[in-house]
Amino acid sequence: MDDRLQIGCVVYSKKGRDSGNYYMIVAMDETYVWICDGKSRKLAHPKKKNIKHVKSNGIILTNIAQKLLENKKVFDSELSSALRAFNENGGN
């Protein structure tokens, strides 16, 4: 498992239909991560993705990650607006 991956981490999808987009990890285990972006993938139905098919950019959305870890309500709009800059600017 990649040590840089954790809940709240922004990842780039390298493979699959969703390749080329940025997502946030909302859950994980040894071989899979569950990712959401708040638009095409809502928090209610995260995408299960192999760890090999995502790449971390080292940025963690700490406010949203903290809410997820404390089991507080996180809105799709929060996640979508936090990831908007990554998807529009190609991660810069």
Steps between C-alpha positions, in 0.01 A plus 500: 500500500621848418590681825401838356139395451256577779144619546469856370787466254449641149579239236524495121329214319743330260277222362137439414210711380577762760866538403637852483289635788575581862313339789524480877543177694207445737587145613773244443631155578810299401438488122214740426402861554152648475503835323249782448494836328159632608367519143518181297588294807298605803596423859201266528641277221881518488700328226704197607838523330820298515783687672721432196266709284524825696787738561525726803599861450586539869221743585255419778167679539529515877163661580304240306720213621447604862123501452510155341711358782265649762193363315362850446287592199699593190314648206575417138517872426786542752699228333420622151611856572819378669593290195391755240842667485674167439270390218493840327875569518629146455619473859700822517 
